[in-house]
Amino acid sequence: MADVVRQYRELVEESGSGFVHDTLIAGGGAAGAGVLRDLASRGNASAILVDRGAFGGETSSKTGKAIHPGIRYLRMGFHRLLLAFGLRKDPKIQQSFTENLRSAWLDLKLVWYGTRERRILIDTTGTTVEEIPNVVFVFPDSPEKKWAVFFGITLYDLFTTVWAWSGLAPRFGKVRLFLNGRSVHRELPHLAAEHVLGGIEYWDGKANNDKILVLKAIRDAYYRGTAAHPIRALCHVEFDSYEWRPEEGCFLVTLARRFDHDELPEKVTVKARTITNAAGPWLDRTRNRTARPDGRTSVVYSRGTHLEATNRFIHESLARDPRFQVGLVPLNPERQHYLRPFHQNGIWYIQLTTTDRAHTDPDLVAPVEDEVEELLHSYNELVEDRWKIDRRDVFNVFCGIRPLAANESGTIAVKDISRMFRINRHERGGGLVLDLINVKLTEFRWAGREVGESIARELRRRGVKNLGPSTTHRMALRPVAGEERFAIHRADHPRGDLEFIRAKVRHYVDYQAAYSYADYLLNTGAIRDAVVFDAEGRCDVDRAVLDLVLAEMGSLLGWDQARCRREWELFAEVYERNMAFCDLGDRLRDHRRDGDDVRAYNASGIG
């Protein structure tokens, strides 16, 4: 945040100088991070990114953390081809021959190039993106026959092999077929699903933490800026309004400060030759913050719920036996579920993830009970009794929404939309506004490069400048001092070491723009530092660790007693809402009442 304050002050001092950035990026999630880093890689571009909250604090920190081209998208592509030629019927997808054909092409393109992106991210992000084996299970009521699943995933793996050869860096292994239920159970002895017909193992990627990947990309771009070509990134600064100034050939953009600093003005104006709208679910609102809004609906919303659970048996079993460290993908007739093991902050847990469900209000996103039950049922149907989980084992639930590209009427159904990202061009006066829609974590570098090319063409057309080529395909993320010590996936992560937790909080304040207690705990995964097991081996949370983290953040950021109380209440409000159907939500509500006098904060010398 010290960098953010300094950059904001520089913008105030620079506002009358006439300096013009090549683009202003609204939105500090994965999409905005990809654009900023692409422009930074070109060497002679200037850009400024702003986000009204924390970097990666909304949609980009509420994903399934998968880095994958998407076996689901490959299936969707073939499904649409069959629909287009009348070889299959699906009343839930109402599209013409041409629309189905185009959607099939986009989905297949997404898988083909997504395979390349997965390889690039594994190669360039250090250990932030890793490989993980997954097993897809076929059941009697699965939407595809066993032979079709085997063919599709073998093709999926062939894409991986081709891209590995092109990069001279072998990745992943060949697929493994389990021709019947017996062979599946021999490989995975914790399974109990007697009706499984077979399965296939394949390899994909996962981000250790989605928000941290976004933060590292933004930080990497920021450090590549120069005095002549600055790359700026400001969180807790909102894109307030913009207008085209034809006499100057640029947009005049008003930014609003949302962080506390009495000496700096609440608003500042900057100049930009183009606008990149990467505001995710709030994309339409952002584009219309001008004197002449178009009122168009560009996005519809799809939601997914994510549930994280563990207990002593699951933690110890996963740590002891690598056979169990595999993602489970039951091929269900309706919604797809992904059941993946993760090792973070020294603890093993299972993340259960749902796919698409239509959603309406991007400002009102909370898990609902039927989705929690759906996930628990999907997992428990697969595994034997000792591995089953219930609401007592859940320590985190969150819900994310994805903005999908709508048609002209804005009424298209979620199931009718290709998952390929889209870049919409809009003219505002004489200036270009680029809307970036439906960028998944896997494709954020690719989408950033496509936007970078569009900006480069626009600047060239206007005779402003020629930008250098994009180099993100080989550009590794720059680390910062001590970063590996606090990597959340480390096998030797010291559980329960309070001095280590203090040092980690300081690292996040210094290098990861930690400014909000709730964002740090829930979005960077620090809540896992507080996960413990009770006398029965069930999941619990150590309230003393939560108090310690709050006290340390308050000390480092200069929070008084009232601010500490507000930060706790904000965290508790979000956590209780997300955990409304699980036991730990109630327990933390009791802790908040017990701690109203903030004894823990005073004991640490705060206030």
ZIWOWO-V754333 format. One record per residue. N is the residue number from 1. RES is the residue in one letter. PHI is phi in degrees with one decimal (none if undefined). Layout:
BEGIN
n->N res->RES phi->PHI
n->N res->RES phi->PHI
END
This chain:
BEGIN
n->1 res->M phi->none
n->2 res->A phi->-61.8
n->3 res->D phi->-64.9
n->4 res->V phi->-63.9
n->5 res->V phi->-61.3
n->6 res->R phi->-62.9
n->7 res->Q phi->-64.1
n->8 res->Y phi->-62.2
n->9 res->R phi->-63.1
n->10 res->E phi->-62.4
n->11 res->L phi->-64.1
n->12 res->V phi->-62.7
n->13 res->E phi->-68.6
n->14 res->E phi->-90.2
n->15 res->S phi->-58.2
n->16 res->G phi->-98.8
n->17 res->S phi->-84.8
n->18 res->G phi->90.8
n->19 res->F phi->-65.8
n->20 res->V phi->-122.9
n->21 res->H phi->-78.0
n->22 res->D phi->-69.4
n->23 res->T phi->-153.4
n->24 res->L phi->-113.8
n->25 res->I phi->-102.8
n->26 res->A phi->-97.4
n->27 res->G phi->122.4
n->28 res->G phi->-107.9
n->29 res->G phi->-93.2
n->30 res->A phi->-61.1
n->31 res->A phi->-63.3
n->32 res->G phi->-64.4
n->33 res->A phi->-62.3
n->34 res->G phi->-63.3
n->35 res->V phi->-68.0
n->36 res->L phi->-59.8
n->37 res->R phi->-69.6
n->38 res->D phi->-62.6
n->39 res->L phi->-64.9
n->40 res->A phi->-62.4
n->41 res->S phi->-71.5
n->42 res->R phi->-82.8
n->43 res->G phi->87.2
n->44 res->N phi->-128.5
n->45 res->A phi->-104.7
n->46 res->S phi->-121.6
n->47 res->A phi->-151.2
n->48 res->I phi->-134.6
n->49 res->L phi->-114.3
n->50 res->V phi->-131.4
n->51 res->D phi->-140.4
n->52 res->R phi->-69.5
n->53 res->G phi->-126.7
n->54 res->A phi->-78.7
n->55 res->F phi->-57.7
n->56 res->G phi->62.4
n->57 res->G phi->-87.8
n->58 res->E phi->-114.6
n->59 res->T phi->-56.1
n->60 res->S phi->-74.4
n->61 res->S phi->-109.5
n->62 res->K phi->-129.5
n->63 res->T phi->-113.1
n->64 res->G phi->-82.8
n->65 res->K phi->65.0
n->66 res->A phi->-78.8
n->67 res->I phi->-112.9
n->68 res->H phi->-152.5
n->69 res->P phi->-64.9
n->70 res->G phi->104.4
n->71 res->I phi->-61.9
n->72 res->R phi->-65.3
n->73 res->Y phi->-72.7
n->74 res->L phi->-64.2
n->75 res->R phi->-61.3
n->76 res->M phi->-61.4
n->77 res->G phi->-61.4
n->78 res->F phi->-67.9
n->79 res->H phi->-59.3
n->80 res->R phi->-70.2
n->81 res->L phi->-61.9
n->82 res->L phi->-64.3
n->83 res->L phi->-65.2
n->84 res->A phi->-60.2
n->85 res->F phi->-97.5
n->86 res->G phi->71.1
n->87 res->L phi->-88.8
n->88 res->R phi->-153.7
n->89 res->K phi->-120.2
n->90 res->D phi->-147.4
n->91 res->P phi->-64.6
n->92 res->K phi->-82.0
n->93 res->I phi->-115.4
n->94 res->Q phi->-106.9
n->95 res->Q phi->-133.8
n->96 res->S phi->-78.9
n->97 res->F phi->-55.0
n->98 res->T phi->-65.2
n->99 res->E phi->-65.2
n->100 res->N phi->-64.9
n->101 res->L phi->-64.9
n->102 res->R phi->-66.1
n->103 res->S phi->-62.9
n->104 res->A phi->-62.2
n->105 res->W phi->-61.7
n->106 res->L phi->-65.1
n->107 res->D phi->-66.2
n->108 res->L phi->-67.7
n->109 res->K phi->-62.6
n->110 res->L phi->-61.0
n->111 res->V phi->-68.6
n->112 res->W phi->-61.1
n->113 res->Y phi->-78.0
n->114 res->G phi->-63.3
n->115 res->T phi->-62.6
n->116 res->R phi->-62.4
n->117 res->E phi->-65.1
n->118 res->R phi->-59.3
n->119 res->R phi->-62.2
n->120 res->I phi->-63.6
n->121 res->L phi->-66.3
n->122 res->I phi->-63.8
n->123 res->D phi->-77.3
n->124 res->T phi->-112.1
n->125 res->T phi->-106.3
n->126 res->G phi->68.2
n->127 res->T phi->-106.7
n->128 res->T phi->-69.5
n->129 res->V phi->-118.1
n->130 res->E phi->-128.9
n->131 res->E phi->-87.3
n->132 res->I phi->-149.3
n->133 res->P phi->-79.8
n->134 res->N phi->-133.3
n->135 res->V phi->-121.4
n->136 res->V phi->-91.8
n->137 res->F phi->-107.9
n->138 res->V phi->-105.7
n->139 res->F phi->-120.2
n->140 res->P phi->-57.9
n->141 res->D phi->-100.8
n->142 res->S phi->-63.7
n->143 res->P phi->-69.5
n->144 res->E phi->-127.6
n->145 res->K phi->-72.2
n->146 res->K phi->-60.7
n->147 res->W phi->-64.6
n->148 res->A phi->-68.6
n->149 res->V phi->-64.9
n->150 res->F phi->-61.8
n->151 res->F phi->-63.9
n->152 res->G phi->-63.6
n->153 res->I phi->-75.1
n->154 res->T phi->-63.6
n->155 res->L phi->-63.6
n->156 res->Y phi->-56.6
n->157 res->D phi->-70.4
n->158 res->L phi->-63.4
n->159 res->F phi->-56.6
n->160 res->T phi->-59.5
n->161 res->T phi->-62.8
n->162 res->V phi->-62.0
n->163 res->W phi->-67.5
n->164 res->A phi->-65.2
n->165 res->W phi->-61.9
n->166 res->S phi->-63.9
n->167 res->G phi->-98.7
n->168 res->L phi->54.8
n->169 res->A phi->-134.7
n->170 res->P phi->-55.5
n->171 res->R phi->-132.8
n->172 res->F phi->67.1
n->173 res->G phi->-112.7
n->174 res->K phi->-70.9
n->175 res->V phi->-67.0
n->176 res->R phi->-119.7
n->177 res->L phi->-96.1
n->178 res->F phi->-115.4
n->179 res->L phi->-74.3
n->180 res->N phi->-151.8
n->181 res->G phi->-63.5
n->182 res->R phi->-62.6
n->183 res->S phi->-66.8
n->184 res->V phi->-64.8
n->185 res->H phi->-69.1
n->186 res->R phi->-65.0
n->187 res->E phi->-75.6
n->188 res->L phi->-123.6
n->189 res->P phi->-68.3
n->190 res->H phi->-87.1
n->191 res->L phi->-78.7
n->192 res->A phi->-128.4
n->193 res->A phi->-73.4
n->194 res->E phi->-71.5
n->195 res->H phi->-90.4
n->196 res->V phi->-67.9
n->197 res->L phi->-90.7
n->198 res->G phi->162.9
n->199 res->G phi->-163.1
n->200 res->I phi->-146.4
n->201 res->E phi->-97.3
n->202 res->Y phi->-143.7
n->203 res->W phi->-112.7
n->204 res->D phi->-138.8
n->205 res->G phi->-123.9
n->206 res->K phi->-145.9
n->207 res->A phi->-87.3
n->208 res->N phi->-58.5
n->209 res->N phi->-155.3
n->210 res->D phi->-66.4
n->211 res->K phi->-62.4
n->212 res->I phi->-65.4
n->213 res->L phi->-60.8
n->214 res->V phi->-63.2
n->215 res->L phi->-58.6
n->216 res->K phi->-64.7
n->217 res->A phi->-65.1
n->218 res->I phi->-65.7
n->219 res->R phi->-62.3
n->220 res->D phi->-61.1
n->221 res->A phi->-63.3
n->222 res->Y phi->-58.5
n->223 res->Y phi->-72.3
n->224 res->R phi->-89.8
n->225 res->G phi->-72.1
n->226 res->T phi->-128.3
n->227 res->A phi->-61.8
n->228 res->A phi->-76.6
n->229 res->H phi->-131.0
n->230 res->P phi->-69.8
n->231 res->I phi->-115.3
n->232 res->R phi->-116.9
n->233 res->A phi->-144.7
n->234 res->L phi->-127.6
n->235 res->C phi->-91.4
n->236 res->H phi->56.7
n->237 res->V phi->-134.9
n->238 res->E phi->-101.4
n->239 res->F phi->-72.3
n->240 res->D phi->-91.0
n->241 res->S phi->-165.3
n->242 res->Y phi->-153.3
n->243 res->E phi->-151.3
n->244 res->W phi->-86.1
n->245 res->R phi->-109.6
n->246 res->P phi->-62.2
n->247 res->E phi->-67.2
n->248 res->E phi->-105.5
n->249 res->G phi->67.6
n->250 res->C phi->-156.6
n->251 res->F phi->-87.6
n->252 res->L phi->-101.0
n->253 res->V phi->-115.2
n->254 res->T phi->-99.8
n->255 res->L phi->-112.0
n->256 res->A phi->-115.7
n->257 res->R phi->-75.4
n->258 res->R phi->-114.9
n->259 res->F phi->-94.9
n->260 res->D phi->-80.7
n->261 res->H phi->-170.9
n->262 res->D phi->-65.1
n->263 res->E phi->-82.7
n->264 res->L phi->-102.3
n->265 res->P phi->-63.6
n->266 res->E phi->-70.1
n->267 res->K phi->-134.2
n->268 res->V phi->-144.7
n->269 res->T phi->-110.8
n->270 res->V phi->-131.0
n->271 res->K phi->-115.5
n->272 res->A phi->-147.0
n->273 res->R phi->-75.7
n->274 res->T phi->-140.1
n->275 res->I phi->-119.1
n->276 res->T phi->-109.5
n->277 res->N phi->-96.8
n->278 res->A phi->-118.0
n->279 res->A phi->-84.1
n->280 res->G phi->61.8
n->281 res->P phi->-60.7
n->282 res->W phi->-100.1
n->283 res->L phi->-60.3
n->284 res->D phi->-66.6
n->285 res->R phi->-61.4
n->286 res->T phi->-65.4
n->287 res->R phi->-61.7
n->288 res->N phi->-92.1
n->289 res->R phi->-84.6
n->290 res->T phi->-145.6
n->291 res->A phi->-66.4
n->292 res->R phi->-126.3
n->293 res->P phi->-67.8
n->294 res->D phi->-91.1
n->295 res->G phi->68.7
n->296 res->R phi->-77.6
n->297 res->T phi->-101.5
n->298 res->S phi->-100.8
n->299 res->V phi->-132.1
n->300 res->V phi->-121.2
n->301 res->Y phi->-115.0
n->302 res->S phi->-122.5
n->303 res->R phi->-117.1
n->304 res->G phi->-145.6
n->305 res->T phi->-107.8
n->306 res->H phi->-128.1
n->307 res->L phi->-128.0
n->308 res->E phi->-119.9
n->309 res->A phi->-145.5
n->310 res->T phi->-159.5
n->311 res->N phi->-154.0
n->312 res->R phi->-61.3
n->313 res->F phi->-63.0
n->314 res->I phi->-63.3
n->315 res->H phi->-57.7
n->316 res->E phi->-69.7
n->317 res->S phi->-68.1
n->318 res->L phi->-65.3
n->319 res->A phi->-66.9
n->320 res->R phi->-84.4
n->321 res->D phi->-128.2
n->322 res->P phi->-61.2
n->323 res->R phi->-59.1
n->324 res->F phi->-85.6
n->325 res->Q phi->-85.6
n->326 res->V phi->-135.7
n->327 res->G phi->-73.0
n->328 res->L phi->-109.1
n->329 res->V phi->-127.2
n->330 res->P phi->-72.1
n->331 res->L phi->-84.4
n->332 res->N phi->-83.6
n->333 res->P phi->-70.6
n->334 res->E phi->-112.4
n->335 res->R phi->-77.5
n->336 res->Q phi->-85.2
n->337 res->H phi->-122.9
n->338 res->Y phi->-122.2
n->339 res->L phi->-121.2
n->340 res->R phi->-113.9
n->341 res->P phi->-82.3
n->342 res->F phi->-132.3
n->343 res->H phi->-121.1
n->344 res->Q phi->-141.4
n->345 res->N phi->53.3
n->346 res->G phi->80.3
n->347 res->I phi->-130.1
n->348 res->W phi->-93.5
n->349 res->Y phi->-150.6
n->350 res->I phi->-110.0
n->351 res->Q phi->-103.5
n->352 res->L phi->-107.0
n->353 res->T phi->-130.7
n->354 res->T phi->-98.9
n->355 res->T phi->-106.9
n->356 res->D phi->-59.5
n->357 res->R phi->-145.6
n->358 res->A phi->-61.2
n->359 res->H phi->-141.5
n->360 res->T phi->-120.4
n->361 res->D phi->-101.1
n->362 res->P phi->-68.9
n->363 res->D phi->-90.4
n->364 res->L phi->-126.6
n->365 res->V phi->-128.4
n->366 res->A phi->-147.4
n->367 res->P phi->-61.4
n->368 res->V phi->-118.5
n->369 res->E phi->-64.2
n->370 res->D phi->-67.1
n->371 res->E phi->-72.7
n->372 res->V phi->-60.3
n->373 res->E phi->-64.0
n->374 res->E phi->-60.4
n->375 res->L phi->-67.7
n->376 res->L phi->-60.4
n->377 res->H phi->-63.9
n->378 res->S phi->-60.8
n->379 res->Y phi->-70.7
n->380 res->N phi->-67.0
n->381 res->E phi->-66.2
n->382 res->L phi->-88.8
n->383 res->V phi->-112.2
n->384 res->E phi->-73.5
n->385 res->D phi->-56.3
n->386 res->R phi->-63.6
n->387 res->W phi->-91.3
n->388 res->K phi->-66.9
n->389 res->I phi->-124.9
n->390 res->D phi->-136.1
n->391 res->R phi->-65.4
n->392 res->R phi->-71.1
n->393 res->D phi->-92.3
n->394 res->V phi->-85.9
n->395 res->F phi->-114.0
n->396 res->N phi->-159.8
n->397 res->V phi->-134.7
n->398 res->F phi->-150.1
n->399 res->C phi->-129.8
n->400 res->G phi->-122.1
n->401 res->I phi->-121.7
n->402 res->R phi->-118.7
n->403 res->P phi->-81.4
n->404 res->L phi->-106.7
n->405 res->A phi->-70.7
n->406 res->A phi->-85.7
n->407 res->N phi->-85.9
n->408 res->E phi->-61.4
n->409 res->S phi->-83.9
n->410 res->G phi->71.5
n->411 res->T phi->-115.0
n->412 res->I phi->-62.3
n->413 res->A phi->-76.2
n->414 res->V phi->-56.1
n->415 res->K phi->-71.0
n->416 res->D phi->-88.6
n->417 res->I phi->-101.0
n->418 res->S phi->-66.0
n->419 res->R phi->-89.9
n->420 res->M phi->-68.9
n->421 res->F phi->-66.9
n->422 res->R phi->-133.2
n->423 res->I phi->-117.4
n->424 res->N phi->-98.0
n->425 res->R phi->-99.6
n->426 res->H phi->-134.0
n->427 res->E phi->-97.4
n->428 res->R phi->-123.9
n->429 res->G phi->68.0
n->430 res->G phi->-110.9
n->431 res->G phi->-108.5
n->432 res->L phi->-102.4
n->433 res->V phi->-116.0
n->434 res->L phi->-110.0
n->435 res->D phi->-92.5
n->436 res->L phi->-111.8
n->437 res->I phi->-119.3
n->438 res->N phi->63.1
n->439 res->V phi->-93.5
n->440 res->K phi->-84.4
n->441 res->L phi->-56.5
n->442 res->T phi->-63.2
n->443 res->E phi->-99.7
n->444 res->F phi->-66.2
n->445 res->R phi->-69.6
n->446 res->W phi->-61.9
n->447 res->A phi->-62.8
n->448 res->G phi->-60.8
n->449 res->R phi->-66.8
n->450 res->E phi->-62.9
n->451 res->V phi->-67.0
n->452 res->G phi->-57.4
n->453 res->E phi->-65.2
n->454 res->S phi->-63.5
n->455 res->I phi->-65.4
n->456 res->A phi->-60.7
n->457 res->R phi->-64.5
n->458 res->E phi->-64.5
n->459 res->L phi->-66.9
n->460 res->R phi->-67.3
n->461 res->R phi->-60.7
n->462 res->R phi->-84.8
n->463 res->G phi->70.4
n->464 res->V phi->-83.1
n->465 res->K phi->-169.2
n->466 res->N phi->-109.2
n->467 res->L phi->-77.0
n->468 res->G phi->-69.7
n->469 res->P phi->-74.2
n->470 res->S phi->-72.1
n->471 res->T phi->-127.7
n->472 res->T phi->-68.2
n->473 res->H phi->-68.0
n->474 res->R phi->-130.0
n->475 res->M phi->-96.5
n->476 res->A phi->-75.9
n->477 res->L phi->-66.3
n->478 res->R phi->-78.8
n->479 res->P phi->-82.4
n->480 res->V phi->-120.7
n->481 res->A phi->-56.2
n->482 res->G phi->74.9
n->483 res->E phi->-63.0
n->484 res->E phi->-64.8
n->485 res->R phi->-60.6
n->486 res->F phi->-107.3
n->487 res->A phi->-59.8
n->488 res->I phi->-71.2
n->489 res->H phi->-96.4
n->490 res->R phi->-58.9
n->491 res->A phi->-66.6
n->492 res->D phi->-101.0
n->493 res->H phi->-59.7
n->494 res->P phi->-78.2
n->495 res->R phi->-69.8
n->496 res->G phi->76.0
n->497 res->D phi->-83.4
n->498 res->L phi->-67.1
n->499 res->E phi->-67.9
n->500 res->F phi->-65.2
n->501 res->I phi->-62.9
n->502 res->R phi->-59.0
n->503 res->A phi->-63.7
n->504 res->K phi->-67.1
n->505 res->V phi->-59.1
n->506 res->R phi->-60.7
n->507 res->H phi->-60.3
n->508 res->Y phi->-69.7
n->509 res->V phi->-67.0
n->510 res->D phi->-74.4
n->511 res->Y phi->-121.7
n->512 res->Q phi->-119.4
n->513 res->A phi->56.6
n->514 res->A phi->-68.3
n->515 res->Y phi->-139.1
n->516 res->S phi->-128.4
n->517 res->Y phi->-61.8
n->518 res->A phi->-64.0
n->519 res->D phi->-63.8
n->520 res->Y phi->-63.8
n->521 res->L phi->-68.8
n->522 res->L phi->-91.4
n->523 res->N phi->-98.8
n->524 res->T phi->-92.1
n->525 res->G phi->88.2
n->526 res->A phi->-67.4
n->527 res->I phi->-57.8
n->528 res->R phi->-71.3
n->529 res->D phi->-63.1
n->530 res->A phi->-95.1
n->531 res->V phi->-71.5
n->532 res->V phi->-135.8
n->533 res->F phi->-117.4
n->534 res->D phi->-82.9
n->535 res->A phi->-62.1
n->536 res->E phi->-90.4
n->537 res->G phi->83.9
n->538 res->R phi->-85.0
n->539 res->C phi->-75.5
n->540 res->D phi->-147.2
n->541 res->V phi->-126.6
n->542 res->D phi->-80.3
n->543 res->R phi->-63.8
n->544 res->A phi->-63.4
n->545 res->V phi->-67.7
n->546 res->L phi->-61.2
n->547 res->D phi->-65.5
n->548 res->L phi->-61.4
n->549 res->V phi->-62.2
n->550 res->L phi->-62.8
n->551 res->A phi->-62.7
n->552 res->E phi->-68.7
n->553 res->M phi->-63.1
n->554 res->G phi->-61.2
n->555 res->S phi->-64.8
n->556 res->L phi->-70.9
n->557 res->L phi->-101.9
n->558 res->G phi->73.6
n->559 res->W phi->-78.0
n->560 res->D phi->-85.8
n->561 res->Q phi->-61.9
n->562 res->A phi->-65.7
n->563 res->R phi->-66.4
n->564 res->C phi->-59.7
n->565 res->R phi->-63.6
n->566 res->R phi->-62.8
n->567 res->E phi->-64.1
n->568 res->W phi->-63.0
n->569 res->E phi->-64.5
n->570 res->L phi->-65.7
n->571 res->F phi->-60.3
n->572 res->A phi->-61.7
n->573 res->E phi->-62.2
n->574 res->V phi->-66.9
n->575 res->Y phi->-65.9
n->576 res->E phi->-64.2
n->577 res->R phi->-64.1
n->578 res->N phi->-68.9
n->579 res->M phi->-101.0
n->580 res->A phi->-58.1
n->581 res->F phi->-107.3
n->582 res->C phi->-130.5
n->583 res->D phi->-62.4
n->584 res->L phi->-65.2
n->585 res->G phi->-58.7
n->586 res->D phi->-65.7
n->587 res->R phi->-64.6
n->588 res->L phi->-73.4
n->589 res->R phi->-62.5
n->590 res->D phi->-63.5
n->591 res->H phi->-63.6
n->592 res->R phi->-64.1
n->593 res->R phi->-65.4
n->594 res->D phi->-65.1
n->595 res->G phi->-101.0
n->596 res->D phi->-62.5
n->597 res->D phi->-85.9
n->598 res->V phi->44.5
n->599 res->R phi->-57.5
n->600 res->A phi->-62.4
n->601 res->Y phi->-72.0
n->602 res->N phi->-63.7
n->603 res->A phi->-64.5
n->604 res->S phi->-93.1
n->605 res->G phi->85.0
n->606 res->I phi->-101.6
n->607 res->G phi->88.4
END
